[in-house]
């Protein structure tokens, strides 16, 4: 496991240290580039993706790549 990830996990607020899997929702949403993605890797693929994380229905994190 990446040591940086472990280091960062130690500074999370205490409330997130005891998360239960059934309380967490993660979704992945292609924001842009879906057409290019479906055409396959031989195309000039450029895609933007949003990854969202919610805990007990409340958003707690987002990644846009």
Secondary structure, 3 states (H helix, E strand, C coil): CCHHHHHHHCCCCHHHHCCCHHHEEEEEEEEECHHHHHCCCCCCCCCEEEEEEEECCEEEEEEEC
